[in-house]
Amino acid sequence: MKWIWPVPINTPSLASRIDHTVLKADATKEEIERLCAEARQYGFATVCVNSYWIPHVSKLLTGSDVKPVTVVGFPLGANLTESKVFESKEAIRLGALEIDMVLNIGALKGDDFETVLKDIQAVVEASKPHAVKVILETALLSESQKMKACELALRAGAAFVKTSTGFAASGATVQDVALMRRVVGDSMGVKASGGIRTREDAQKMLDAGATRLGTSASVLICK
């Protein structure tokens, strides 16, 4: 698949690139229901929630073009590969249509690239035919580590590389998005996530090469 960027800033095309997201631990049923209603109203690409909410979100989004998405190995990435595989399979069984996984950050920083590669490959295989986005947690990585992570995600067959969980010291930056795009070319999507709160933030990320945005400020951005 060839990825095209940037997208125009008109609201419908912008909304279609947004993962409308709530991943905080204290999210309530009412918040999740509001998230889904907003996603249907504005035409966001997905609703991204913790896996507990996937059955409910899947029901609420039935009949719409909005996909339910969940995260696995979240937010640290230091889980057993087997647990990530189980999370992915179970989430898909319950209605998830995309998976955002956190790679093994410690293994990457320790140059154990085979472990990182196999971890991603296992989740990609478990999630087929659904897209997997690989979260790098760029705030914790050097430039060379970010590049290597992108290369490994590409080799593993993931559909996207993604900047951040939103739980580290900082989130997406224009520089990181541009770097990730340079490494993967037009072979993968790039998702910018973490700290995107305004329409200006969103446009900068798209201009840098992002094809998807993860944010909890989606409605404000599109208004």
Secondary structure, 3 states (H helix, E strand, C coil): CCCCCCCCCCHHHHHCCEEEEECCCCCCHHHHHHHHHHHHHHCCCEEEECHHHHHHHHHHCCCCCCEEEEEECCCCCCCCHHHHHHHHHHHHHCCCCEEEEECCHHHHHCCCHHHHHHHHHHHHHHHCCCEEEEECCHHHCCHHHHHHHHHHHHHHCCCEEECCCCCCCCCCCHHHHHHHHHHHCCCCEEEEECCCCCHHHHHHHHHHCCCEEEECCHHHHHC
